[in-house]
Amino acid sequence: MNLKDIEILKDQYLKEMMRIMNFSEDEFNAIKATTILKAYKKGTVLLKEGQFSQNTYYIIKGCLISYHI
């Protein structure tokens, strides 16, 4: 996925959020300015046991597997 595709997904995602959550234009622009979309390869580990995330993750395309051993 290239940068242009990621930006298109970001815009689609944020517009859908704005529609559902009724954000004002100013709120939408603030969220858009601070939102970073990242693509991860299959098998990428986002967090290991004991780690705490300082980010919020939304799955736009694909799936996420969580497990505990």
C-alpha positions in Angstrom: 0.0 0.0 0.0 1.5 3.3 -1.0 1.3 6.7 0.7 -1.5 7.9 -1.7 -3.7 4.8 -0.9 -3.1 5.4 2.9 -4.2 9.0 2.6 -7.3 8.0 0.7 -8.2 5.4 3.4 -7.5 8.1 6.1 -9.9 10.5 4.5 -12.6 7.9 4.0 -12.2 6.7 7.6 -12.4 10.2 9.1 -15.4 11.2 6.9 -17.2 8.1 8.2 -16.3 9.0 11.8 -17.5 12.6 11.2 -20.8 11.3 9.8 -21.4 8.9 12.7 -20.1 11.0 15.6 -21.4 14.4 14.3 -18.1 16.2 14.7 -18.0 19.9 13.9 -15.7 21.0 11.0 -13.1 22.3 13.5 -13.2 19.0 15.5 -12.8 17.1 12.2 -9.8 19.2 11.2 -8.1 18.8 14.6 -8.6 15.0 14.5 -7.4 14.8 10.9 -4.2 16.8 11.8 -3.3 14.4 14.6 -4.4 11.1 13.0 -1.6 8.9 11.5 -2.5 5.9 9.4 -0.1 3.1 9.3 0.0 -0.2 7.3 1.4 -3.2 9.0 2.6 -6.4 7.4 1.0 -9.7 8.3 2.5 -11.1 11.4 3.6 -7.8 12.9 3.4 -7.7 16.7 1.9 -4.5 17.9 2.2 -5.1 21.7 4.0 -7.8 23.7 2.8 -9.1 27.1 3.2 -6.5 29.8 3.4 -3.5 27.4 0.9 -0.7 27.4 -0.1 1.2 24.3 -0.1 5.0 24.2 -1.9 4.8 20.8 -5.4 3.9 19.7 -5.6 1.4 16.9 -8.5 1.0 14.5 -8.5 -1.8 11.9 -9.6 -0.4 8.6 -8.7 -3.4 6.4 -7.8 -6.9 7.4 -8.0 -8.5 10.9 -6.2 -8.6 14.2 -5.5 -11.7 16.2 -5.0 -11.5 20.0 -3.9 -14.4 22.0 -2.5 -15.3 25.4 -0.3 -18.3 26.2 
